[in-house]
Amino acid sequence: MPKPTIAVDLYSDTVTRPTPEMRRFMCEAEVGDEQKLEDPTVNLLVEMVAELLGKEAAVFLPSGTMCNEISLRVHCRPGDEMLAHATAHPLNFEAGGPAALAGVNARALEGPRGQFDAATVKAAIRPENRYMPRSRLLWVEQTTNLGGGSVWSLERLRAVTAVARDHGLRTHLDGARLMNAVVASGVPARDFAKPFDSAWIDFTKGLGAPVGAALAGSREFIAEAWRLKQQMGGAMRQAGIIAAGGIYALRHHVKRLAEDHAHARRLAEGLAALPGIVIDPASVETNLVFFDVTGALDAPTAVERLAAQGILMGAFGPRTIRAITHLDVSGAQVEQALAAARAVFTASS
Ligand SMILES: *Cc1c(COP(=O)(O)O)cnc(C)c1O
């Protein structure tokens, strides 16, 4: 059977292609040797990110995963414990990196929509006791990924990090989709990042660049991160070519995230009206749409049937489907996805 053409790719916001304007900008980037700090485009990008996140310095890295893993290694010693939501990226999607690379024990916290509260943090922090791992790091994802793209309020971020700091823990913000939170809430990125020792943003999610992420923190933190970047093979050469995509994205692709959020909301509202689908459209705060299927079709089968119509989504568990809107999905394509979903779910109800 020939593979159906993909009409609408809602699998992830990582599937975006650089726009012609972004490609042109990348093409014309001034470059140098990045690992000698001689690439002017990378240097500009890290200055922009340090400024954006209100930190002393930043480092350009090949991926968000490397931002997370390097941060873990800077903050923790082997045997230390990190506190993160059970759905957090490093606990689920980094191939065991916290254990393999940092020797870190992960303590999974619970709470609705990928978030937890200050009391949960307090209860999870270990007492001084030589039998127990040492609680070292508090970890927050903004927006939450498996938490449905929910946005942590500034109040809650301040509350959970205050408890951590009072107990001598460091704090890390996984900001793979931080700019979605910024656009959805109107809170500046630096305010979200302020209570954290380290924070990063991804250029390859909603921002639509092809490669890279940037990690920010104190000068001392970034110097250590640079050592590990070198050690892990993340130091690059004429990386300005790819960093330019990040610069272009920060200049031109932030405000437009509001369109992705509107599209996600529209998708959620349309899905909510279909038989065999459970979703509260009000829970869609950014560009991630998670919904449950309760009818004859389980999630993998529904995803397969949608794919046969050229609509790509992801099955996240037997009854849960994830769809993500992004730069390469238009309003018309959202309607097209809804029409396909209507056909699939009405036929099976
Ligand atoms: C995608 C993602 C990452 C990893 O980023 P990559 O650039 O894909 O390595 C980390 N954390 C969260 C929350 C993500 O969604």
The ligand as an SDF file (V2000), in Angstrom:
LIG
                    3D

 15 15  0  0  0  0  0  0  0  0999 V2000
   11.6310   18.4330   23.4630 C   0  0  0  0  0  0  0  0  0  0  0  0
   11.8590   18.5750   24.9190 C   0  0  0  0  0  0  0  0  0  0  0  0
   13.1380   18.4350   25.4650 C   0  0  0  0  0  0  0  0  0  0  0  0
   14.3310   18.0040   24.6350 C   0  0  0  0  0  0  0  0  0  0  0  0
   14.6620   18.9050   23.6430 O   0  0  0  0  0  0  0  0  0  0  0  0
   15.4180   18.3990   22.3060 P   0  0  0  0  0  0  0  0  0  0  0  0
   15.8490   19.6760   21.6780 O   0  0  0  0  0  0  0  0  0  0  0  0
   14.4100   17.6440   21.5180 O   0  0  0  0  0  0  0  0  0  0  0  0
   16.5580   17.5490   22.7290 O   0  0  0  0  0  0  0  0  0  0  0  0
   13.2920   18.6090   26.8230 C   0  0  0  0  0  0  0  0  0  0  0  0
   12.2550   18.9470   27.5940 N   0  0  0  0  0  0  0  0  0  0  0  0
   11.0020   19.1050   27.1160 C   0  0  0  0  0  0  0  0  0  0  0  0
    9.9070   19.4950   28.0380 C   0  0  0  0  0  0  0  0  0  0  0  0
   10.7630   18.9150   25.7540 C   0  0  0  0  0  0  0  0  0  0  0  0
    9.5190   19.0380   25.2950 O   0  0  0  0  0  0  0  0  0  0  0  0
  1  2  1  0
  2  3  1  0
  2 14  2  0
  3  4  1  0
  3 10  2  0
  4  5  1  0
  5  6  1  0
  6  7  2  0
  6  8  1  0
  6  9  1  0
 10 11  1  0
 11 12  2  0
 12 13  1  0
 12 14  1  0
 14 15  1  0
M  END
$$$$
